[in-house]
Amino acid sequence: MDLKDIISISGKSGLFSTVGKSKNNVIVESIIDKKRFPIFNTNRISALSDISIYTYEEEVLLSDIYRKIFESTDGKPTINHTESTEKLRAKLEEFVPNYDKEQVYNSDIKKLFQWYNLLHKTKKLKLKKSEKEDDKKTDKQIVKVDKSEKKPKKQISKKSNTSIRKQVPKKIQTPQKKSG
């Protein structure tokens, strides 16, 4: 999932996408009603690409969770965020079975499903190509470049630190005489 330009603003409902930047503010646009307004450095902003869910082993990025939800629902909306907390926790356990139940609050789980359905409604959920395929392609291209272009190695002379130390003159301090 590509959640690069999508942000959440504390105190404002919904999700926003960044449109432009200014000297003192950032222009954002609501992804629901497309209204634009500036936000300042006093607003608390969270980028969805930086948000992760605590597990007992490591943190799982929100984009990875959304990818699992998207694949399991075949691109359809998931459970409504107004369901009971037990149902929401059970649904989250399907996607992240080892999430930390003490650090992940009910409000976090509600936001997770609310944001997913909001992104689905506005058609912002799009699967990217898997990173493994991209890595394989770039590895093959690098190997081809390395084989076709052979550059001579540069000779690097190595000087010992002792020869450098010998060249630096030592300062000798002489005691000053007191006048009097």
Secondary structure, 3 states (H helix, E strand, C coil): CCCCCEEEECCCCCCEEEEEECCCEEEEEECCCCCEEEEECCCCEEEHHHCEEEECCCEEEHHHHHHHHHHHCCCCCCCCCCCCHHHHHHHHHHHCCCECCCCCCHHHHHHHHHHHHHHHHCCCCCCCCCHHHHHHHHHHHHHHHHHHCCCCCCCCCCCCHHHHHHHCCCCCCCCCCCCC
